[in-house]
Amino acid sequence: MNSETKSRILELHRGNTLLNTPAPSLMATGAIDYSADERYAPIDERMIASAAEALEAGQTHYVDVPGIGPLRAAIAEYLRTTDNGQYQQANVIVTAGIQESRFLTLQMIGESVERIAVPAVVHPGVKKALGVRPLQVETMVVDAQGLPLVAEIRKALEAGSRLLFLESPSRLTGAAYSTESVAAIAEAAAQFEAVIIWDQGLAPWAEGYVSLASKASGHTVAIGEAFPGMGLASWFVGYIAAPEKWIAPMQSQKQIMAICTSTAAQYAALEASKLVAESHSSQLPRLKAARQALIAALGTTEVIPGSTASVLALRLSPGKKQQVLKQLKDAGYNAADGVDFGMEDVLRLTITQDSAALLALANVIKGA
């Protein structure tokens, strides 16, 4: 490759606004990093031991591209239990984290449609995945909580989009679709024979959550992180759960990209599947209490309503938000800037179980 070709490629990359979208870290860098989607959490010693045992047993080679069978079966069982999704092992691909899930679904399913519709407010990782190659993308207007209304979804379908990307809960605000809205989205997907990529990564922390997979499994491709709350964020283990007809092309592309997801991490995730129910039952009440305490400590600061205990979105004027971000950075904290998601006046905080640290964070925000 000559220098002229390299320069042209670099120039194209610099000009790709989607691919260069700023995004929060895929994992928390420490206990007071409140910017990542999944909070910082220690990994259970039993999970570490499982990974070590796998390595000692020679699990250092390539394994089945879609993931080791027991883990795929465990994820399918987890989704049947938590989301009422009608999934079996054959419906699941283990991915190297949520970003690979976004890429594989958007790019591989996107090949078969003319138009893709995405919300105006969405995780910046979606924009990065769309920026890999040109796709015709339609933007759906969102409500004050960052979700496209059902009427907007139908409008996109009527305009010709046959692949939609939706987050429920929203990665920015934690707002999730109601039971009635999910039923209406399912009806629209069936009517237009559309496919919905349904990011439900924050679902374990949302009260009264209803997954589209429970209403329209044949039209839904569900994605998320494997067993949230178990500390696997830094091990990059995610999933895609889809009708079998979509599994083969995504599996083929995954093989081209990365052969398979880290084998040792998969065995750690398999151990996590045995521990997640008990862990979640103790974590969720503590997260809800910590979130409420933070809201109380913030006083008059406007909180965007959301049913998800693991995130808190604040509405601030752009000038105030920049002041708060600077104060947080100077104090050693990280927070997610809503402008990267598509909401200029929003700041997102990831909730941890450490109420004392959250109260200290609140004091920094109020003092800005």
C-alpha positions as CSV (number, residue, x, y, z in Angstrom):
1,M,0.0,0.0,0.0
2,N,1.6,3.3,-1.1
3,S,1.6,6.5,0.9
4,E,-1.1,8.1,-1.3
5,T,-3.5,5.3,-0.7
6,K,-2.8,5.4,3.1
7,S,-3.4,9.2,3.1
8,R,-6.7,8.8,1.3
9,I,-7.9,6.1,3.7
10,L,-6.9,8.2,6.7
11,E,-8.7,11.2,5.3
12,L,-11.9,9.1,4.7
13,H,-11.7,7.9,8.3
14,R,-11.3,11.4,9.7
15,G,-14.3,12.5,7.7
16,N,-16.5,9.7,8.9
17,T,-18.6,11.5,11.6
18,L,-20.5,8.4,12.6
19,L,-17.4,6.3,13.1
20,N,-15.7,9.1,15.1
21,T,-18.7,9.7,17.4
22,P,-17.4,10.3,20.9
23,A,-18.6,7.6,23.3
24,P,-18.2,6.8,27.0
25,S,-15.9,3.9,28.0
26,L,-17.2,0.4,27.5
27,M,-16.3,-0.4,31.1
28,A,-15.9,1.6,34.3
29,T,-12.3,2.4,35.0
30,G,-12.8,2.4,38.8
31,A,-15.2,2.8,41.7
32,I,-15.9,6.5,41.0
33,D,-16.3,6.2,37.2
34,Y,-20.0,7.0,36.6
35,S,-19.8,7.2,32.9
36,A,-20.0,3.5,31.7
37,D,-23.2,1.6,31.0
38,E,-22.4,-1.0,33.6
39,R,-21.2,0.0,37.0
40,Y,-17.8,-1.1,38.4
41,A,-18.2,-4.4,40.3
42,P,-15.7,-6.9,41.6
43,I,-15.7,-10.4,40.0
44,D,-16.8,-13.3,42.1
45,E,-13.9,-15.5,43.0
46,R,-15.8,-18.5,41.7
47,M,-15.9,-16.9,38.3
48,I,-12.2,-16.3,38.4
49,A,-11.6,-19.9,39.4
50,S,-13.7,-21.1,36.6
51,A,-11.7,-19.1,34.0
52,A,-8.4,-20.4,35.5
53,E,-9.6,-24.0,35.5
54,A,-10.5,-23.6,31.8
55,L,-7.1,-22.3,31.0
56,E,-5.4,-25.1,33.0
57,A,-7.6,-27.6,31.1
58,G,-6.2,-26.4,27.8
59,Q,-9.1,-24.1,26.8
60,T,-6.7,-21.7,25.1
61,H,-7.7,-22.6,21.5
62,Y,-10.5,-21.5,19.2
63,V,-13.9,-22.8,20.1
64,D,-17.3,-22.8,18.4
65,V,-17.7,-19.4,16.7
66,P,-21.1,-18.7,18.2
67,G,-19.9,-19.6,21.7
68,I,-19.4,-22.6,23.9
69,G,-22.6,-24.7,23.9
70,P,-23.2,-24.6,27.7
71,L,-23.0,-20.8,27.8
72,R,-25.3,-20.3,24.9
73,A,-27.8,-22.7,26.6
74,A,-27.4,-20.7,29.9
75,I,-28.0,-17.4,28.2
76,A,-31.1,-18.8,26.4
77,E,-32.4,-20.1,29.8
78,Y,-31.7,-16.7,31.4
79,L,-33.7,-14.9,28.7
80,R,-36.6,-17.4,29.0
81,T,-36.7,-16.8,32.7
82,T,-36.2,-13.0,32.8
83,D,-37.8,-11.8,29.5
84,N,-40.1,-14.7,28.5
85,G,-38.2,-14.9,25.3
86,Q,-38.7,-18.2,23.5
87,Y,-35.0,-18.9,22.9
88,Q,-33.0,-22.1,22.7
89,Q,-29.2,-22.6,22.4
90,A,-29.4,-22.4,18.6
91,N,-30.9,-18.9,18.8
92,V,-27.9,-17.4,20.7
93,I,-24.5,-16.0,19.7
94,V,-22.0,-15.1,22.4
95,T,-20.3,-11.9,21.4
96,A,-17.2,-10.0,22.6
97,G,-19.4,-7.4,24.3
98,I,-22.3,-5.2,23.5
99,Q,-20.5,-3.2,20.8
100,E,-19.9,-6.4,18.7
101,S,-23.6,-7.2,19.2
102,R,-24.5,-3.8,17.8
103,F,-22.1,-4.2,14.8
104,L,-23.2,-7.7,13.8
105,T,-26.9,-7.0,14.0
106,L,-26.9,-3.6,12.3
107,Q,-24.4,-4.6,9.5
108,M,-25.5,-8.2,8.7
109,I,-29.2,-7.7,9.0
110,G,-28.8,-4.3,7.4
111,E,-27.4,-5.9,4.2
112,S,-30.9,-7.3,3.5
113,V,-32.9,-4.0,3.8
114,E,-32.9,-0.7,2.0
115,R,-33.5,1.5,5.1
116,I,-32.7,1.4,8.8
117,A,-34.4,3.6,11.4
118,V,-32.7,4.6,14.6
119,P,-33.7,6.9,17.4
120,A,-32.4,10.5,17.5
121,V,-31.2,9.6,21.0
122,V,-29.2,6.4,21.1
123,H,-26.0,5.1,22.5
124,P,-23.1,6.4,20.4
125,G,-21.9,2.9,19.9
126,V,-24.8,2.5,17.5
127,K,-23.6,5.4,15.4
128,K,-20.1,3.9,15.3
129,A,-21.5,0.6,14.1
130,L,-23.5,2.3,11.4
131,G,-20.4,4.3,10.2
132,V,-18.5,1.2,9.1
133,R,-20.1,1.2,5.7
134,P,-22.8,3.4,4.0
135,L,-26.3,2.5,5.0
136,Q,-29.5,4.5,4.4
137,V,-30.5,5.6,7.9
138,E,-33.7,7.3,9.0
139,T,-33.8,9.1,12.3
140,M,-36.8,8.7,14.6
141,V,-37.9,11.7,16.8
142,V,-37.9,10.9,20.5
143,D,-39.9,12.1,23.5
144,A,-38.6,13.9,26.6
145,Q,-37.4,10.6,28.0
146,G,-35.4,9.7,24.9
147,L,-37.7,7.0,23.4
148,P,-39.4,7.2,20.0
149,L,-43.2,7.1,20.4
150,V,-45.1,4.3,18.8
151,A,-46.5,6.7,16.3
152,E,-43.0,7.6,15.3
153,I,-42.1,4.0,14.9
154,R,-45.1,3.4,12.7
155,K,-44.1,6.4,10.7
156,A,-40.7,5.0,10.0
157,L,-42.2,1.6,9.0
158,E,-44.7,3.3,6.7
159,A,-41.8,5.3,5.1
160,G,-40.2,2.0,4.1
161,S,-37.7,1.1,6.9
162,R,-37.8,-2.6,7.6
163,L,-35.1,-2.7,10.2
164,L,-35.4,-0.6,13.4
165,F,-33.0,-0.2,16.3
166,L,-34.6,0.4,19.7
167,E,-33.3,0.7,23.2
168,S,-35.5,-0.3,26.1
169,P,-34.5,0.8,28.6
170,S,-32.8,3.8,27.0
171,R,-29.1,3.7,27.5
172,L,-29.2,7.4,28.4
173,T,-32.2,7.9,30.6
174,G,-33.2,4.5,31.8
175,A,-36.8,5.0,30.5
176,A,-38.4,1.8,29.2
177,Y,-41.5,1.1,27.0
178,S,-44.7,0.2,28.8
179,T,-46.5,-3.1,28.3
180,E,-49.0,-1.4,26.1
181,S,-46.3,0.3,24.0
182,V,-44.4,-3.0,23.6
183,A,-47.6,-4.7,22.4
184,A,-48.2,-1.9,19.9
185,I,-44.6,-2.1,18.6
186,A,-45.0,-5.9,18.2
187,E,-48.2,-5.4,16.2
188,A,-46.5,-2.9,13.9
189,A,-43.5,-5.1,13.4
190,A,-45.8,-8.0,12.4
191,Q,-47.9,-5.8,10.1
192,F,-44.9,-4.5,8.2
193,E,-42.9,-7.7,8.4
194,A,-40.0,-5.7,10.0
195,V,-37.1,-6.7,12.2
196,I,-36.5,-4.9,15.4
197,I,-33.0,-4.9,17.0
198,W,-34.0,-4.6,20.7
199,D,-31.2,-3.5,23.0
200,Q,-32.3,-4.7,26.4
201,G,-28.9,-4.5,28.2
202,L,-30.2,-2.5,31.1
203,A,-33.4,-4.6,31.5
204,P,-32.3,-6.5,34.7
205,W,-32.4,-3.2,36.6
206,A,-35.8,-1.9,35.3
207,E,-39.0,-2.5,37.3
208,G,-42.0,-3.9,35.4
209,Y,-39.9,-4.5,32.3
210,V,-41.4,-6.1,29.2
211,S,-39.2,-7.3,26.4
212,L,-40.3,-7.2,22.8
213,A,-39.1,-10.7,22.5
214,S,-42.0,-11.9,24.7
215,K,-44.5,-10.3,22.2
216,A,-42.9,-10.7,18.8
217,S,-40.0,-13.3,19.0
218,G,-40.1,-13.8,15.2
219,H,-39.4,-10.1,14.5
220,T,-37.0,-9.4,17.4
221,V,-33.3,-9.6,17.6
222,A,-32.4,-9.0,21.3
223,I,-29.0,-7.8,22.4
224,G,-27.3,-7.1,25.7
225,E,-24.5,-7.8,28.1
226,A,-24.2,-11.3,29.6
227,F,-25.5,-11.4,33.2
228,P,-25.3,-7.7,34.2
229,G,-24.0,-7.0,37.7
230,M,-21.6,-9.9,37.8
231,G,-18.5,-7.8,36.9
232,L,-18.2,-9.1,33.4
233,A,-18.1,-5.7,31.7
234,S,-14.3,-5.7,31.6
235,W,-14.4,-9.3,30.2
236,F,-16.5,-8.2,27.2
237,V,-19.1,-10.9,27.0
238,G,-22.4,-10.1,25.4
239,Y,-25.1,-11.9,23.4
240,I,-27.4,-11.8,20.4
241,A,-30.6,-13.7,20.6
242,A,-32.5,-14.1,17.3
243,P,-34.5,-16.3,15.1
244,E,-32.2,-19.0,13.6
245,K,-32.4,-17.6,10.1
246,W,-30.3,-14.6,11.2
247,I,-27.8,-16.5,13.3
248,A,-25.8,-18.0,10.3
249,P,-24.9,-14.7,8.6
250,M,-23.9,-13.1,11.9
251,Q,-21.9,-16.1,12.9
252,S,-20.1,-16.1,9.5
253,Q,-19.2,-12.4,9.9
254,K,-18.0,-13.0,13.5
255,Q,-15.7,-15.7,12.3
256,I,-14.2,-13.3,9.8
257,M,-13.7,-10.6,12.4
258,A,-12.5,-12.4,15.5
259,I,-12.9,-16.2,15.2
260,C,-14.6,-16.4,18.6
261,T,-15.1,-14.7,22.0
262,S,-12.3,-15.3,24.5
263,T,-12.7,-18.8,25.8
264,A,-11.7,-18.2,29.4
265,A,-14.1,-15.3,29.6
266,Q,-16.9,-17.6,28.4
267,Y,-16.3,-20.1,31.2
268,A,-16.3,-17.2,33.7
269,A,-19.7,-16.2,32.2
270,L,-20.9,-19.7,32.5
271,E,-20.1,-19.7,36.2
272,A,-21.8,-16.3,36.5
273,S,-25.0,-17.8,35.1
274,K,-25.2,-20.0,38.2
275,L,-24.8,-17.0,40.6
276,V,-26.7,-14.2,38.9
277,A,-30.1,-14.9,40.4
278,E,-29.0,-14.8,44.0
279,S,-26.7,-11.8,43.3
280,H,-29.3,-9.8,41.5
281,S,-31.9,-10.3,44.3
282,S,-29.5,-8.6,46.7
283,Q,-28.1,-5.9,44.4
284,L,-31.3,-4.5,43.0
285,P,-32.8,-3.2,46.3
286,R,-29.5,-1.6,47.2
287,L,-29.2,0.1,43.8
288,K,-32.8,1.4,44.1
289,A,-32.1,2.8,47.6
290,A,-28.8,4.4,46.4
291,R,-30.5,6.0,43.4
292,Q,-33.3,7.5,45.6
293,A,-30.7,8.8,48.1
294,L,-28.8,10.5,45.2
295,I,-32.0,12.1,43.9
296,A,-32.8,13.4,47.4
297,A,-29.3,14.8,47.8
298,L,-29.5,16.6,44.4
299,G,-32.5,18.6,45.6
300,T,-34.0,20.7,42.8
301,T,-31.8,19.3,40.0
302,E,-34.2,18.0,37.4
303,V,-34.2,14.2,37.1
304,I,-35.5,12.6,33.9
305,P,-38.0,9.9,34.9
306,G,-36.8,6.4,34.3
307,S,-37.6,3.0,35.8
308,T,-34.0,1.7,35.7
309,A,-32.1,1.6,39.0
310,S,-28.6,1.5,37.5
311,V,-28.7,4.9,35.8
312,L,-29.8,8.4,36.6
313,A,-30.2,11.1,33.9
314,L,-30.1,14.8,34.9
315,R,-31.4,17.7,32.7
316,L,-29.2,20.7,32.9
317,S,-28.8,23.8,30.7
318,P,-25.8,23.3,28.3
319,G,-23.8,25.9,30.2
320,K,-24.5,24.4,33.6
321,K,-23.8,20.9,32.3
322,Q,-20.4,21.9,31.0
323,Q,-19.7,23.5,34.4
324,V,-20.7,20.3,36.2
325,L,-18.6,18.1,33.9
326,K,-15.6,20.2,34.6
327,Q,-16.1,20.1,38.3
328,L,-16.6,16.4,38.2
329,K,-13.4,15.9,36.2
330,D,-11.4,18.1,38.5
331,A,-12.7,16.0,41.5
332,G,-11.7,12.8,39.7
333,Y,-15.1,11.7,38.6
334,N,-16.3,10.6,35.2
335,A,-19.9,11.0,33.9
336,A,-21.5,10.4,30.5
337,D,-22.3,13.5,28.4
338,G,-25.8,13.3,26.8
339,V,-24.6,15.2,23.7
340,D,-22.8,12.0,22.6
341,F,-26.2,10.2,22.7
342,G,-28.1,13.1,21.0
343,M,-29.4,15.0,24.0
344,E,-27.4,18.2,24.6
345,D,-28.9,19.1,28.0
346,V,-28.5,15.7,29.7
347,L,-25.9,14.2,32.0
348,R,-26.0,10.5,32.8
349,L,-24.6,8.9,36.0
350,T,-24.2,5.2,36.6
351,I,-25.5,4.2,40.0
352,T,-23.4,2.2,42.4
353,Q,-24.2,0.6,45.7
354,D,-21.8,3.0,47.5
355,S,-24.2,5.6,48.9
356,A,-21.5,7.6,50.6
357,A,-19.6,8.0,47.3
358,L,-22.8,9.0,45.5
359,L,-23.6,11.7,48.1
360,A,-20.1,13.1,47.6
361,L,-20.8,13.1,43.9
362,A,-24.0,15.0,44.6
363,N,-22.2,17.7,46.5
364,V,-19.8,18.2,43.6
365,I,-22.8,18.6,41.2
366,K,-24.6,21.0,43.5
367,G,-21.5,23.0,44.1
368,A,-20.8,23.6,40.4
